[in-house]
Amino acid sequence: MGKSKDGYFFIEYLVIAAVIFTATSLYFEDSTQDSKQLELVSLTGTIELSTRDSMDTFGLQNFKTGAIADINLSVNSIQVPECATCTTTTSGNMLYGEIIITELFDFENRLGRVEGNLNFTHLLTFSTSQYVISEQVLFHWSAGDIDSSWKLTLNHNPPRWLPKYDINTLFIETELGLESRAGPELLIKNPSINQRIIHACLPDSFLCKSSSPDALLIANYGSGQEETIISDSIEWHLHNISEYPHTNITDSIADGILPLDNTIPNQYGFTPWPEPELANVSTYLIEDEDTRILPLSIWFNSIDLTPIQIDLFGQSVVFMQNESQSVYNILASDGSMKVGLVIY
């Protein structure tokens, strides 16, 4: 897939997935007993890809904004097999299924259509004290000759504390339903015990209102499905990259997000492959010590789902690239990896 020219495009991946993922646990009932018994079993609806980044997310750089994505997805809880000698537990959620994109016009006004499959997975690893010590976000979008995969690892030191949020601090009850207090407009309706309807606006869709939303999603609830068992997540390998000369970043993911003005000699980097065979390598000093991104955190908090937290502060940014993959690291002062992103 071609890479977006916007430095925030990998954040937009999370945003679009989060918009779809919003309904995963979006079920609020006065009856605590009922809400515990019901889990999301399907998610359908439409999303107007009204922003440039939302189009680029699905590899549609050569098309105008405004395409319509029709979704038909399932959601499963995920459990990583327990390890007898481990002191941690890993669990999460997976959303997968078909997305059909219509109203797709290229810059010569020719009409097209795309049918693809999405798999979005968020895993959290907890310590014995139930603090989050790492997160994994896995994304795969496949549609004909368009195929995009990326894996994001987030290591938290100190571990993340996950306080319980009160929905009333994030949403306000109105005669229309629950409305967001801040951020992109969001309206939640509850027509029945087994269904939720969500009207939502994409980030940076400035003219969008919940009364005329970018997204209209229907979440259907029923008896919980069996948990999906998957193997543990990606393994990162440490490499000495001091022998590689510094070359400028040829990707633009980090533009506007990370300070890339101060180059420093290459020392170490982490890749998912034992033998990286790198073509481009560069390292940059981080001077801003307090940068954090929580994409659509209000959405995740509102549904009692852990928001993804990306800590962008550390000692250095390392970029590595071979013929088919790009890797980004954010390293701490002790050389440990805080953030690892690989794009296939």
ABEGO torsion letter per residue (X at the ends): XBBBABAAAAAAAAAAAAAAAAAAABBBBABAAAAAABBBABBBEBBBBABAAAAAAAGAAABBBGBBBBBBBBBBBBBBBBBAABABBBBEBBBBEBBBBBGBBBAAGBBBBBBBBBBBBBBBBBBAAGBBABBBBBBBBBBEABBBBBBBBBBBOBBBBBBBBBAAAABBBBAAEBBBABEBBBBBBBABAABBBBBBBBBGBAABBAABBABBBBBBBBBBBBBBBBBBBBBBBBBBAAABBBBBBABAAABGABBAABBBBBABBBBABABAGBABBBBBBBABABBBBBBGAAAAAAAGBBBBBBBABEABBBBBBBAABBBBBBBBAAGBBABBBBBX
